[in-house]
Amino acid sequence: MQLGWIEIEPIMAVYTAAWIAAVATSFAHLIVNRQSYAAAYSGYWRFLLVPWKVLTFAASTIFITVVAPYTGDPTWDYVDAPMMAVLSFASAPWVLGVFYRWKRAPVSHLAVAACLWMLSASWCYDLYQLLLHGFYPLTWATNIVASSVLYIIVGLVWNLDVRPGRGATFAFQENPWLVPPAREATWRILLWATPAGLLGVASIVYFLV
């Protein structure tokens, strides 16, 4: 199937149309229901934009952006690496929390969470490569798996917390959930985050060797 400068197989054209429709529907739903989401997840940005999370996000984004051209994967470059990182930082902590608390989450919230996961880990990459090269990336399926592993890791790391009487925990396991970590707990949280960070680095380094 030829669409301008884009050549795409019919089955992938259907897949692309389906996920674009899913993304559009999800964002339309978020806009229409923004007040209910703001009430249900009040404080999310305060929870997310604390110094240690912002710094670890910045460091990891710089790292993956710098190493992207050296991984041996020609589809990973200075554009899609930071693009996927930004989307993951913004959405992964919320998405993993919503899925963990699925029994109390509306079906529509679970659907939006799934859409944000796929947009961050796969679909933004797919669309960029499709527009850049004119054909759907051959690595789209393997990218879903590889990027989803990293997505889960960062979603867990940025939900780490240390709470009185509880010790190290994931914030989404607690009530209330979206409470910024205490500043005095930062170093203890980073200590717990180190193994996950090393796992993420190792998964990237794997592509270099």
Secondary structure, 3 states (H helix, E strand, C coil): CEECCEECCHHHHHHHHHHHHHHHHHHHHHHHCHHHHHHHCCCHHHHHCCHHHHHHHHHHHHHHHHHHHHCCCCCCCCCHHHHHHHHHHHHHHHHHHHHHCHHHCCHHHHHHHHHHHHHHHHHHHHHHHHHHHCCCCCCHHHHHHHHHHHHHHHHHHCCEEEECCCEEEEHHHCCCCCCCCCHHHHHHHHHHHHHHHHHHHHHHHHHHC
